[in-house]
Amino acid sequence: MSELIGAVWRKSSRSNNGGNCVEVADNLPGVVGLRDSKDPNGPVLAISPAAWTAFVVGVKRETFDV
């Protein structure tokens, strides 16, 4: 994915390093990348910054909790 060249990947500060982490790269214009921290060379999900913001807002509001 050429749009992710230069991506800076990070884990949540709440990650406990248990191995089941998602990394995000949100430093690029127009795209946010998501990947499995256990497989940094594996597939990447690329979404719009608006979709990422909506997801983060939903998590903070506990929209997805069941």
C-alpha positions as CSV (number, residue, x, y, z in Angstrom):
1,M,0.0,0.0,0.0
2,S,1.9,3.0,-1.2
3,E,-0.4,5.4,0.7
4,L,1.1,4.0,4.0
5,I,4.8,4.7,3.1
6,G,6.2,6.6,6.0
7,A,3.6,5.3,8.5
8,V,4.6,5.5,12.1
9,W,3.0,2.6,13.9
10,R,1.9,2.7,17.6
11,K,0.0,0.6,20.1
12,S,-2.4,1.9,22.6
13,S,-0.9,3.2,25.8
14,R,-3.4,0.8,27.5
15,S,-1.9,-2.2,25.8
16,N,-0.6,-4.7,28.2
17,N,1.8,-6.3,25.8
18,G,-0.2,-9.6,26.0
19,G,0.3,-10.1,22.2
20,N,-3.3,-9.3,21.1
21,C,-2.7,-5.8,20.0
22,V,-3.7,-3.6,17.1
23,E,-1.3,-1.0,15.9
24,V,-2.5,2.2,14.3
25,A,-0.7,4.6,12.0
26,D,-2.5,8.0,12.0
27,N,0.4,10.3,11.0
28,L,-0.4,10.3,7.2
29,P,-2.8,12.6,5.4
30,G,-6.0,11.0,4.1
31,V,-5.5,7.5,5.5
32,V,-5.3,5.7,8.8
33,G,-3.7,2.2,8.9
34,L,-4.5,-0.6,11.2
35,R,-2.6,-3.9,11.6
36,D,-2.0,-6.8,13.9
37,S,1.1,-6.1,16.1
38,K,2.0,-9.8,15.9
39,D,2.3,-9.7,12.1
40,P,3.8,-6.3,11.1
41,N,4.4,-7.5,7.6
42,G,0.9,-8.9,7.2
43,P,-2.2,-7.3,5.9
44,V,-3.2,-3.7,6.7
45,L,-6.6,-2.2,6.9
46,A,-6.6,1.3,5.5
47,I,-9.5,3.6,6.4
48,S,-10.4,7.2,6.2
49,P,-9.5,9.6,9.1
50,A,-13.3,10.3,9.4
51,A,-14.0,6.5,9.9
52,W,-11.2,6.3,12.5
53,T,-12.5,9.3,14.4
54,A,-16.0,7.8,14.4
55,F,-14.6,4.5,15.7
56,V,-12.6,6.1,18.5
57,V,-15.7,8.2,19.5
58,G,-17.8,5.1,19.6
59,V,-15.3,3.3,21.8
60,K,-15.1,6.2,24.2
61,R,-18.9,6.3,24.4
62,E,-19.0,2.5,24.9
63,T,-21.2,2.2,21.8
64,F,-19.7,-1.2,21.0
65,D,-19.9,-2.7,24.5
66,V,-22.4,-5.5,25.0
